[in-house]
Amino acid sequence: MEQDSLIKYCFTYAPGGIALISPEGYFIRVNPAFGRLIGYTEDELANRQEKQLTHPNDPGVQETAAPLLEPGAASGIAVVKRYLRKDGGTVRVKLDVIPIRDQDGAHAGFCAYASECPEAEEPKMLQAAELYEMVSEHTRDVISYGIDGVLQFVSPASLKHQLGFEPEELLGKHASEFIHPDDLESLGEQTFRESDSFICRIRHKQGYYVWFEVSVKRVADPEGPQVKEIYIGRDVTERERAQAALRHSEHNLAQSQRIARLGSFEWDALTGKMLWSGELRRILRTDLHADVTFEELMARIHPNDRETARQSMRGALAGRDIQVECRIVLGDGAVKFIRIQSVTTWTSKGRPLRISGTIQDITGQKLMLQMLEESVDRYTSLKKYNLDAIVSLNKSGIITSANPAAETITGYSVLELIGMPFTELLASEEEEAHTLLHKIMHEGALSSMEMKIVRKSGEPAYLLATPAPIYVNRKQVGCYLIAKDITEQKRKDELLLKSEKLTIAGQLAAGVAHEIRNPLTALKGFVQLMGESEHSYSQYLPIMKEELERIEVIISELLMLAKPQAVQMKIADLAVLVQDVVMLTSAQAMLLNIEICFFPTGEPLPIRCDPNQIKQVFINFLKNAFESMPRGGTIDVSIEAAEQGGALVRIADQGCGISQEQLRQIGEPFYSTKEAGTGLGLLVSHKIIEHHKGRIHIASEVGVGTTIQVTLPIYR
């Protein structure tokens, strides 16, 4: 129990009356015993003049104790006087009065210890029988007598009142029969003197236990081994309950302080001594029982924080509540962060009496705050110095933040971008980007996408954007878009695509020439025949028209392949596109003694695509198959619906095949299995299929052949 609590407890539960009286003669505070002595409650006596309750013929304490204030006077004075009770009676009281002085030695009042002093009466000798009757019938304590623990006598009135038994029910029984088993075990482990006392639980007649404080006097029989014992027991149940509640409160306080890492202290401003709670000693790693002064606490504070802590304590002495954070250095050199908070208690003269406060270990909080600050700095650095644009959008698609790279790419300042709907940056034809943004915000879709925006200057720019959702309290509140400017890359890809188209067109030229020569020869023969004959050859005109249309289709396909065209996404049947490619390349296949076996699907497979680019991919794959089959053979081209809403095109040749080591490098720029190859054909094909959100899988075995599978999403 701390010092302040001990003093308060002693003042409240003292059996004698105690009164604190001001220099002016007013009651400052009295304890319950003093109030009972003169019949008033503590609140009724507070701030009431002591002289008003004094008998008219008796002096007040202020007058009686005045000599104590003289230099060299005694430390106290005893006086007998009469007080007027609240019920109208008079009580004769003996007062022991001492002066009270503050820390500066100034007079601060009087402390009077009071006890009832009845009128002296003629002494009267009582007979033993009268004494026995008086004690046994009127005392509140249970008095008993026993030999070797066996009860021989118990005071009847108190026994009945306290424990519910009649004396006859206990006589002849051992006292241990009525003590709680747990207490009996602990008492058996103790060594008692001739006169001793202990606290235990004694069984009531109704079966429950009552806390008793028992005083024991042992007298050995000089004529034998027997030991006679006198027991005086007092019911202390209420006191034990109060102490148990106090212990429980102290335990809860200690537990709470331990959980919160919060210790408490009290600094006596007069003596400089400090009282520390157990948790505070644990925080500071000090001896649990050693006395600690204010200077010792200051010595533990980090040198760089010590002056700040001293100034705060000076502020507390000046009347300010303090809250300061500082570091302490432990004995092993470890450093802790603590937060000190305190309030000051003042004397009646307005001088500091004590400072009460708490010290909390905030090392964990400080480390977390430091980590948070570092995290914020890293995030800020990532945004500020990233070459890619980073913008954050709320659920409505409004831009809420942007980094410098976003300014560079879009041409808008950060202030112009914040509050702008992101869709205002998109080009008018970017319908797919609108749809994907909606899915990101409301369905959690996380797929990269290419998009076209319009800069502030009106120029177009192409971005590769990667979304990242923003979650707050497990709820999506927006998303980040990390966008890379691929405008220059798109320009290079277009040049590469044009180059590859021209290469394919040139390689197909021989087959196309052969394909055109056949219908031209037929047309030439029909024209000569018609010129040399006078008969009508109208039956040949449909044949000639059909041959001319065939020439037109072949030339159109070749021109469409070679001519630079803008990307135009539209819905087309994949089966029809592949069939056109097979027809276009069949002439070259025949020249190489290769047969293309086409296996179309029985149902349409619509896809959203640029038809020219898709044709270019399959022409490129078939051209590679031709080159891998110098001795001719068969190429199987099949189309079917795949799983998860896809369309699958499979091209299987009987060529020389590719080794697994070479297969891992297929698709890299300038890597080719052909002597004069550049490797750009497959690179362009991969890019086109990726742009159409499809995928390519190549399987090959040396000496057996190669199978290419292209999967594209079906448009729903």
C-alpha positions in Angstrom: 0.0 0.0 0.0 1.5 3.4 -0.9 2.3 6.0 1.7 -0.7 8.3 1.1 -3.1 5.3 1.2 -1.6 4.2 4.5 -1.9 7.6 6.1 -5.5 7.9 4.9 -6.3 4.4 6.2 -4.8 5.1 9.7 -6.7 8.5 10.0 -10.0 6.9 9.0 -9.9 3.8 11.1 -8.1 5.1 14.2 -10.0 4.2 17.4 -9.4 7.6 19.0 -10.7 10.9 17.7 -8.4 13.1 15.5 -9.3 16.6 14.4 -7.3 19.0 12.2 -8.0 22.6 13.2 -7.0 25.7 11.2 -5.0 28.6 12.8 -8.3 30.5 13.0 -10.0 27.8 15.1 -12.1 26.1 12.4 -12.3 22.3 11.9 -10.5 21.4 8.7 -11.1 17.7 8.9 -12.1 15.1 11.6 -12.1 11.3 11.5 -15.2 9.2 12.2 -14.1 8.5 15.8 -14.0 12.2 16.7 -17.5 12.7 15.1 -19.0 9.8 17.2 -17.4 11.3 20.3 -19.4 14.5 20.1 -22.4 13.2 18.0 -21.7 14.9 14.7 -20.9 13.6 11.2 -17.6 14.6 9.5 -19.4 16.7 7.0 -21.4 18.6 9.7 -18.1 19.5 11.5 -16.2 20.6 8.4 -15.4 24.3 8.4 -17.3 24.8 11.7 -15.7 26.9 14.4 -14.4 24.6 17.2 -15.2 27.2 19.9 -18.9 27.0 19.1 -19.0 23.4 20.2 -17.0 24.0 23.3 -18.7 24.3 26.8 -19.1 28.1 27.6 -16.9 27.7 30.7 -14.0 26.0 28.8 -11.5 27.6 26.4 -11.2 26.6 22.8 -8.2 24.8 21.3 -6.9 28.0 19.7 -6.6 29.7 23.1 -5.4 26.6 24.9 -2.6 25.8 22.4 -1.4 29.4 21.9 1.6 28.9 24.2 2.9 26.2 21.8 3.6 28.9 19.2 6.1 30.7 21.4 9.8 30.1 20.7 11.2 27.2 22.7 7.7 26.0 23.6 6.9 22.3 24.2 6.0 20.1 21.3 2.4 19.5 22.6 -0.1 20.1 25.3 -2.8 18.1 27.1 -6.1 19.6 28.1 -9.4 18.3 29.5 -12.4 20.1 28.3 -16.1 19.7 27.6 -17.9 19.6 24.2 -21.6 20.2 23.5 -23.0 17.1 21.8 -25.5 17.3 19.0 -28.1 15.5 21.2 -27.9 18.3 23.8 -25.7 16.4 26.2 -22.1 17.2 27.3 -19.1 15.0 26.8 -15.8 15.4 28.8 -12.8 14.9 26.5 -9.1 14.8 26.9 -7.2 16.5 24.1 -3.6 16.0 23.2 -2.8 19.0 21.0 0.3 19.5 18.7 1.0 22.4 16.3 1.2 21.8 12.5 3.8 23.6 10.5 4.3 23.7 6.7 7.6 23.1 4.9 8.8 26.6 5.6 8.1 26.2 9.3 5.1 28.5 9.3 2.1 27.8 11.6 -0.5 25.8 9.6 -2.9 24.8 12.4 -3.3 22.2 15.2 -3.9 18.5 15.4 -5.9 17.3 18.4 -6.1 13.7 19.5 -9.3 13.2 21.5 -10.5 10.5 24.0 -13.4 10.4 26.3 -12.5 11.4 29.9 -15.4 10.6 32.2 -15.8 12.1 35.7 -13.8 10.4 38.3 -15.8 8.0 40.5 -15.1 6.4 43.7 -13.3 3.1 43.0 -15.4 0.1 43.5 -14.1 -3.4 43.9 -16.0 -6.0 41.8 -16.3 -9.6 42.8 -15.0 -12.3 40.4 -18.5 -13.4 39.6 -19.5 -9.9 38.7 -16.4 -9.5 36.5 -17.2 -12.8 34.8 -20.8 -11.9 34.1 -19.9 -8.4 32.8 -17.2 -9.7 30.5 -19.1 -12.8 29.2 -22.4 -11.1 28.8 -21.4 -7.7 27.3 -18.2 -8.1 25.3 -18.4 -8.3 21.5 -15.3 -10.5 21.4 -15.5 -14.3 21.7 -13.5 -15.3 24.7 -12.6 -18.9 25.2 -10.4 -21.1 27.3 -8.9 -24.5 26.4 -6.4 -27.2 27.4 -4.2 -28.5 24.6 -6.7 -27.0 22.1 -9.8 -28.6 23.6 -12.4 -26.0 24.5 -13.4 -25.7 28.2 -15.2 -22.4 28.2 -16.7 -20.0 25.6 -18.4 -16.7 26.4 -22.0 -17.4 25.6 -23.5 -14.0 24.5 -20.8 -13.2 21.9 -20.6 -16.8 20.7 -24.3 -16.9 20.0 -24.2 -13.5 18.3 -21.0 -14.0 16.3 -21.1 -17.7 15.3 -24.6 -18.9 16.2 -23.5 -21.7 18.6 -24.5 -22.3 22.1 -21.5 -22.9 24.4 -22.5 -26.6 25.0 -22.1 -27.3 21.3 -18.4 -26.4 21.4 -17.3 -27.5 24.8 -15.1 -30.6 24.8 -14.3 -30.2 21.1 -10.9 -29.3 19.6 -10.7 -25.7 18.3 -9.2 -26.9 15.0 -12.6 -28.5 14.1 -14.0 -25.1 13.5 -11.1 -23.5 11.5 -11.2 -23.5 7.6 -9.1 -26.4 6.3 -6.9 -24.1 4.1 -6.2 -21.8 7.1 -5.6 -24.8 9.3 -2.9 -26.0 6.9 -1.2 -22.7 6.8 -1.4 -22.2 10.6 0.2 -25.6 11.0 3.3 -24.4 9.2 3.8 -21.4 11.5 5.7 -21.2 14.8 3.8 -19.2 17.5 5.1 -17.5 20.6 3.5 -17.6 24.0 1.4 -14.6 23.1 0.6 -14.3 19.5 -2.2 -13.5 17.1 -3.4 -14.7 13.7 -6.3 -14.3 11.2 -8.3 -17.2 10.0 -11.8 -18.3 9.0 -14.1 -19.9 11.6 -17.1 -21.9 10.7 -20.5 -20.5 11.6 -23.3 -22.8 12.7 -25.1 -22.3 9.4 -22.0 -23.6 7.5 -20.4 -20.5 6.1 -17.1 -19.1 7.4 -16.4 -15.8 9.3 -13.1 -14.0 9.3 -11.7 -13.7 12.9 -8.6 -12.1 14.4 -7.6 -14.4 17.2 -5.2 -13.5 20.1 -3.7 -16.5 21.9 -2.1 -16.6 25.3 -0.4 -20.0 26.2 0.4 -21.0 29.8 2.3 -24.2 30.4 1.2 -26.2 33.4 4.2 -26.6 35.8 2.8 -29.8 37.2 2.3 -31.6 33.9 2.6 -31.5 30.0 -0.7 -29.8 29.5 -0.8 -26.3 27.9 -3.6 -23.9 28.9 -4.7 -21.4 26.3 -6.9 -18.3 26.3 -8.4 -17.2 23.0 -9.9 -13.8 22.3 -11.5 -13.6 18.8 -12.9 -10.6 17.1 -15.1 -10.6 13.9 -13.0 -8.9 11.2 -15.0 -10.0 8.2 -15.8 -6.4 7.1 -12.2 -5.4 7.5 -11.0 -8.5 5.5 -13.5 -7.7 2.8 -12.3 -4.1 2.6 -8.7 -5.3 2.5 -9.5 -8.0 -0.1 -11.3 -5.4 -2.2 -8.3 -3.1 -1.8 -5.9 -5.9 -2.7 -8.1 -6.7 -5.7 -8.1 -3.1 -6.8 -4.4 -2.8 -6.4 -3.9 -6.0 -8.4 -6.2 -4.7 -11.1 -4.4 -1.4 -11.2 -1.0 -3.3 -11.4 -2.4 -5.5 -14.2 -3.8 -2.5 -16.1 -0.5 -0.6 -15.7 1.3 -3.7 -17.0 -0.9 -4.0 -20.0 -0.8 -0.3 -20.8 3.0 -0.1 -19.9 2.0 2.7 -17.7 3.7 3.2 -14.3 2.8 5.8 -11.7 4.8 7.9 -9.3 4.4 10.4 -6.5 7.1 13.0 -5.8 7.2 14.6 -2.3 8.1 18.2 -3.0 9.2 18.7 0.6 11.6 15.7 1.0 12.4 15.1 -2.7 11.6 11.4 -2.2 9.7 9.5 -4.9 7.3 6.6 -4.7 7.2 4.4 -7.8 4.7 1.7 -8.7 5.9 -1.8 -9.6 5.2 -1.3 -13.3 7.3 1.9 -13.3 10.2 0.1 -11.7 9.8 -2.6 -14.3 9.9 0.0 -17.1 13.0 1.6 -15.7 14.5 -1.7 -14.5 15.2 -0.7 -10.9 15.2 -2.4 -7.6 11.6 -3.0 -6.4 12.4 -1.8 -2.8 15.1 0.8 -3.3 14.3 4.5 -2.5 14.5 6.8 -5.5 14.9 10.5 -5.6 14.1 13.0 -8.3 17.7 13.4 -9.2 18.1 9.7 -9.7 15.2 9.8 -12.2 16.9 12.8 -14.0 20.1 10.8 -14.2 18.4 8.1 -16.1 17.0 10.5 -18.8 19.0 10.7 -22.0 21.5 13.7 -21.8 20.0 15.3 -24.9 16.5 15.2 -23.3 17.5 16.0 -19.7 17.1 19.8 -19.8 13.7 19.5 -21.4 12.6 17.2 -18.6 13.9 19.5 -15.9 12.1 22.5 -17.5 8.9 20.5 -17.5 9.3 19.6 -13.8 9.9 23.3 -13.0 6.7 24.0 -14.8 4.9 21.5 -12.6 6.3 23.2 -9.5 5.0 26.5 -11.0 1.5 25.1 -11.3 1.3 23.7 -14.8 0.2 20.2 -15.7 3.0 18.7 -17.8 3.2 16.2 -20.7 6.7 15.6 -22.1 8.2 12.8 -24.1 11.9 11.9 -23.7 14.3 9.0 -23.8 15.8 7.1 -20.8 19.0 5.1 -20.9 18.8 1.7 -19.0 21.7 0.0 -17.2 22.6 -2.2 -20.2 22.7 0.9 -22.5 19.3 0.2 -24.1 17.2 3.3 -24.9 13.5 3.6 -24.2 11.0 6.3 -25.1 8.7 7.4 -22.3 5.9 9.9 -21.9 5.6 11.8 -18.6 2.4 13.3 -17.4 1.7 14.8 -14.0 -0.5 17.1 -11.8 0.5 19.1 -8.7 -1.2 19.1 -5.3 -0.9 22.3 -3.3 -0.9 23.3 0.3 -3.4 25.7 1.8 -0.7 28.4 1.4 -0.5 27.8 -2.3 2.8 25.9 -2.3 3.5 22.6 -4.1 3.0 19.7 -1.8 3.4 16.7 -4.1 3.5 15.9 -7.8 1.6 12.8 -8.9 1.9 11.5 -12.4 2.4 8.6 -14.8 5.3 7.4 -17.0 4.3 5.4 -20.0 6.7 3.2 -22.1 6.0 4.4 -25.7 9.0 2.7 -27.3 6.7 0.5 -29.4 4.6 3.5 -30.5 7.7 5.5 -31.4 9.1 2.6 -33.5 5.7 2.2 -35.3 5.5 5.9 -35.9 9.1 5.9 -37.3 8.2 2.9 -39.6 5.1 4.7 -40.7 7.0 7.9 -41.5 9.6 5.8 -43.4 6.8 4.1 -45.3 5.3 7.5 -46.2 8.7 8.7 -47.4 9.2 5.6 -49.5 5.8 6.0 -51.0 6.4 9.7 -51.7 9.7 8.9 -53.3 8.2 6.1 -55.4 5.6 8.6 -56.8 7.8 11.6 -57.1 10.7 10.0 -58.8 9.0 7.4 -60.9 9.3 7.8 -64.6 5.8 6.2 -65.1 2.7 8.2 -64.4 0.9 7.3 -61.1 -2.6 8.7 -60.6 -5.1 7.7 -57.9 -8.8 7.6 -58.7 -11.8 7.4 -56.4 -14.7 5.1 -57.0 -16.3 7.6 -59.4 -13.2 7.7 -61.5 -12.1 11.2 -60.4 -8.4 11.8 -60.2 -7.4 12.5 -56.6 -3.6 12.6 -56.9 -0.9 12.6 -59.6 2.9 12.5 -59.7 5.2 14.7 -61.8 5.5 12.0 -64.5 1.7 12.3 -65.0 2.2 16.0 -65.6 4.9 15.3 -68.2 2.9 12.7 -70.1 -0.4 14.4 -70.1 0.7 18.0 -70.3 -1.7 19.0 -67.5 -0.4 20.2 -64.1 -1.2 18.3 -60.9 -3.7 20.9 -59.9 -5.5 20.6 -63.3 -5.5 16.8 -63.1 -6.9 16.6 -59.5 -10.7 16.6 -59.7 -10.7 15.7 -63.4 -12.6 12.6 -64.5 -10.0 10.2 -65.9 -12.3 9.4 -68.8 -11.8 13.0 -70.1 -8.2 12.1 -70.9 -9.2 9.1 -73.0 -9.6 9.3 -76.8 -13.2 9.1 -78.0 -12.7 5.6 -79.5 -11.5 4.1 -76.2 -14.7 2.3 -75.3 -12.9 -0.8 -74.0 -10.9 1.4 -71.5 -14.2 2.8 -70.2 -15.5 -0.7 -69.6 -12.3 -2.0 -68.0 -12.1 1.0 -65.6 -15.7 0.2 -64.5 -14.7 -3.4 -63.9 -11.6 -2.4 -61.8 -13.7 -0.2 -59.6 -16.7 -2.4 -59.1 -15.6 -6.0 -59.9 -11.9 -5.9 -58.7 -10.6 -6.8 -62.2 -6.7 -6.5 -62.3 -5.5 -6.6 -65.9 -3.1 -4.3 -67.7 -4.5 -2.5 -70.7 -3.3 -0.3 -73.5 -5.2 3.0 -73.9 -5.0 6.1 -76.0 -5.2 9.5 -74.4 -5.3 13.0 -75.7 -2.7 15.4 -74.3 -3.5 18.9 -73.3 -1.8 20.0 -76.6 -4.3 17.8 -78.5 -1.7 15.2 -79.5 -2.4 11.5 -79.0 -0.4 9.4 -76.6 -0.5 5.7 -76.0 -0.2 4.3 -72.4 0.2 0.8 -70.9 -1.8 1.1 -67.7 -1.6 -1.3 -64.7 -4.3 -0.9 -62.1 -3.8 -1.4 -58.3 -6.9 -1.2 -56.0 -6.9 1.0 -53.0 -8.4 -0.6 -49.9 -9.3 1.3 -46.7 -10.8 -0.8 -43.8 -11.2 -3.8 -46.2 -13.3 -1.7 -48.6 -12.2 -0.6 -52.0 -12.3 3.2 -52.2 -10.5 3.6 -55.5 -7.5 2.5 -57.4 -4.1 3.6 -58.6 -3.2 3.6 -62.3 0.5 3.2 -63.1 0.8 4.2 -66.7 3.9 3.9 -69.0 4.2 6.1 -72.1 4.5 3.7 -75.0 3.8 6.2 -77.7 7.3 5.8 -79.2 7.2 2.1 -78.8 3.9 1.9 -80.6 5.5 3.9 -83.5 8.4 1.5 -83.7 6.0 -1.5 -83.6 4.0 0.0 -86.4 7.2 0.3 -88.5 8.1 -3.2 -87.6 4.6 -4.4 -88.6 4.8 -2.6 -91.9 8.2 -4.1 -92.6 7.0 -7.6 -91.8 4.0 -7.1 -94.0 6.1 -6.1 -97.0 8.4 -9.1 -96.4 5.4 -11.5 -96.4 4.0 -9.8 -99.5 7.3 -10.2 -101.3 7.6 -13.9 -100.3 4.0 -14.6 -101.4 4.5 -12.8 -104.7 5.7 -15.9 -106.6 2.7 -18.0 -105.4 0.3 -15.1 -106.3 1.9 -14.8 -109.8 1.4 -18.5 -110.3 -2.2 -18.3 -109.0 -3.0 -15.4 -111.4 -1.2 -17.0 -114.4 -3.7 -19.9 -114.5 -6.9 -17.8 -114.9 -5.1 -15.4 -117.3 -4.1 -18.4 -119.5 -7.7 -19.5 -119.6 -8.9 -16.0 -120.4 -6.3 -15.6 -123.1 -7.4 -18.9 -124.7 -11.1 -18.0 -124.6 -10.4 -14.5 -126.1 -8.4 -16.1 -129.0 -11.1 -18.7 -129.6 -13.8 -16.0 -129.7 -11.8 -13.9 -132.1 -11.2 -16.7 -134.6 -14.8 -17.9 -134.6 -18.0 -16.3 -135.8 -20.1 -18.3 -133.5 -21.4 -17.0 -130.2 -19.5 -18.2 -127.1 -21.9 -16.8 -124.5 -21.5 -20.0 -122.5 -17.9 -19.1 -121.8 -18.6 -15.7 -120.4 -19.6 -16.9 -116.9 -16.3 -18.9 -116.8 -14.3 -15.8 -117.8 -16.1 -13.7 -115.2 -15.4 -16.2 -112.4 -11.7 -16.3 -113.3 -11.5 -12.5 -113.3 -13.2 -12.3 -109.9 -10.7 -14.8 -108.6 -7.8 -12.6 -109.8 -9.5 -9.6 -108.1 -9.7 -11.4 -104.8 -6.1 -12.6 -104.8 -4.8 -9.1 -105.8 -7.0 -7.5 -103.1 -5.7 -9.8 -100.4 -2.1 -9.1 -101.4 -2.7 -5.4 -101.5 -4.5 -5.4 -98.2 -1.6 -7.3 -96.7 1.1 -4.9 -98.1 -0.7 -1.6 -97.8 -0.2 0.4 -94.6 -3.6 0.7 -92.8 -4.8 2.1 -89.5 -5.8 -0.4 -86.8 -9.5 -0.9 -87.1 -11.1 -3.1 -84.4 -14.3 -4.8 -85.4 -16.2 -8.0 -85.0 -15.1 -10.7 -87.5 -15.6 -14.5 -87.8 -12.3 -16.2 -87.0 -13.1 -19.2 -89.2 -13.6 -16.9 -92.2 -10.3 -15.1 -91.6 -8.4 -18.3 -91.4 -10.1 -19.6 -94.5 -9.0 -16.5 -96.4 -5.4 -17.0 -95.3 -5.5 -20.7 -96.4 -6.8 -19.6 -99.8 -4.2 -16.9 -100.2 -1.3 -19.2 -99.3 -2.5 -22.3 -101.1 -0.9 -21.3 -104.4 2.6 -21.0 -102.8 1.9 -24.3 -100.9 1.3 -26.1 -104.3 4.6 -24.8 -105.7 6.4 -26.3 -102.7 4.5 -29.6 -103.0 2.7 -28.9 -99.7 -0.9 -29.8 -99.0 -2.9 -27.6 -96.6 -5.8 -29.6 -95.0 -8.3 -27.2 -93.5 -10.8 -28.3 -90.9 -13.3 -25.5 -90.2 -15.7 -25.5 -87.3 -19.4 -25.9 -87.8 -20.3 -22.7 -85.9 -19.2 -19.1 -86.2 -16.5 -17.9 -83.8 -16.8 -14.1 -83.6 -13.9 -12.2 -82.2 -13.1 -8.4 -81.8 -10.0 -7.8 -83.8 -8.2 -6.0 -86.6 -8.8 -8.6 -89.4 -5.6 -7.6 -91.3 -3.4 -8.1 -88.3 -5.0 -11.5 -87.5 -4.5 -12.6 -91.1 -0.8 -11.4 -91.0 -0.2 -13.7 -87.9 -1.6 -16.8 -89.6 0.2 -16.0 -92.9 3.4 -15.7 -90.9 2.9 -19.1 -89.2 2.0 -20.8 -92.5 5.1 -19.3 -94.2 7.3 -20.6 -91.4 5.7 -24.0 -91.8 6.4 -23.9 -95.6 10.1 -23.1 -94.9 10.4 -26.0 -92.5 9.2 -28.5 -95.1 11.6 -28.3 -98.0 10.5 -31.8 -99.2 6.8 -31.0 -99.0 4.2 -32.7 -96.9 0.9 -31.9 -95.2 -0.1 -29.0 -92.9 -3.2 -29.4 -90.8 -5.2 -26.2 -90.0 -8.1 -26.7 -87.6 -10.5 -24.4 -85.7 -12.6 -25.2 -82.7 -14.2 -23.6 -79.6 -11.9 -23.7 -76.6 -12.6 -23.7 -72.8 -13.4 -20.5 -70.9 -15.0 -18.7 -73.9 -12.1 -18.9 -76.3 -11.5 -19.9 -80.0 -8.6 -22.1 -80.8 -6.7 -22.3 -84.1 -4.2 -25.1 -84.4 -1.5 -25.3 -87.2 0.5 -28.6 -87.3 3.2 -29.1 -89.8 5.5 -32.1 -90.7 8.7 -30.0 -90.8 12.1 -30.5 -89.3 11.0 -29.4 -85.8 12.7 -27.2 -83.2 14.9 -28.3 -80.2 13.7 -27.4 -76.7 16.7 -25.1 -76.2 15.8 -23.2 -79.4 12.1 -23.2 -78.4 12.8 -21.3 -75.2 14.3 -18.4 -77.3 11.6 -18.3 -80.0 9.9 -14.9 -80.1 13.0 -12.9 -79.0 14.1 -10.1 -81.4 16.6 -11.2 -84.0 16.6 -14.8 -82.9 15.8 -17.2 -85.8 16.3 -20.9 -86.6 16.8 -19.8 -90.3 20.1 -18.6 -91.7 18.7 -15.4 -93.2 15.9 -14.9 -90.6 15.6 -11.9 -88.4 13.2 -13.4 -85.8 10.9 -10.4 -86.1 8.0 -12.4 -87.7 7.3 -14.3 -84.5 7.9 -11.2 -82.4 5.3 -9.2 -84.3 2.9 -12.2 -84.2 3.2 -12.4 -80.4 2.6 -8.7 -80.0 -0.5 -8.8 -82.2 -2.0 -11.7 -80.3 -1.2 -10.1 -76.9 -2.8 -6.9 -78.1 -5.9 -9.0 -78.9 -5.8 -10.5 -75.4 -4.9 -13.9 -76.8 -2.0 -16.3 -76.3 0.3 -18.5 -78.4 1.6 -21.9 -77.5 4.3 -23.6 -79.5 5.2 -27.3 -79.2 7.8 -29.0 -81.3 9.8 -32.2 -81.7 12.9 -32.5 -83.9 12.2 -34.6 -86.9 8.5 -34.8 -86.2 7.2 -31.3 -86.7 5.8 -28.2 -84.9 2.3 -27.4 -83.6 1.2 -23.8 -83.0 -1.9 -23.1 -81.0 -3.4 -19.6 -81.0 -6.3 -18.9 -78.5 -8.4 -15.7 -78.8 -11.3 -14.6 -76.7 -14.8 -15.0 -78.3 -16.8 -11.8 -78.4 -20.0 -12.1 -76.4 
